[in-house]
Amino acid sequence: EVFSQTGRNIHRLEVLQSDNAGEYLSNDCQAFYQQSGIRHRTIVAGDSESNGAPELLNRTIMEMESCLRSRADLGPEFWEFSVGAVAYLLTRRPHSALPNRITPFEAWYGRKPTLSHYRVIGCDAWYHVPKKHRRKLQVKGRPAIFVGYANSQKAYKLWDPALRKVIVSRTVIFDEKSFTLFR
């Protein structure tokens, strides 16, 4: 069963419909479905139209992802960050399938999402370099590009072009003012 952090039962997954991709047909997955009481249905191979709403959502996510990357002037290697950002944003906008058009976030957590930390994907940012990662007289901040929101932390994902790696940081400077995510 799926539970929110308050322990309140939200939904129980009864049926999982997927294409005939191997990752959903493995013996481990089949054992999990049986143990969890989930009925697994598959669609006809190559007939994604029969998967309806999930395929539409997938197309929406991929089109939004492409727009985000294009607007931010980020290459295809950043697709996973823009897909994550799109999913993050979609769960925080009103949804017609939910009562009173609440957000999926609100349905899950029982409160409205905070929007004040939203930033434009691809914008310039500076992040703080912790003391343990720098020597005396080294700079305390580094320039980066905002690429999304951290999955399991209240933090931002930033791309440091000089180091060529993703940095996860709570304290970031956007538009010349310091900003800590979820104060």
Secondary structure, 3 states (H helix, E strand, C coil): CEECCCCCEEECCCEEEECCCHHHCCHHHHHHHHHHCCEEEECCCCCHHHHHHHHHHHHHHHHHHHHHHHHHCCCHHHHHHHHHHHHHHHCCCCCCCCHHHCCHHHHHHCCCCCCCCCCCCCCEEEEECCHHHCCCCCCCEEEEEEEEECCCCCCEEEEECCCCEEEEECEEEECCEEEECCC
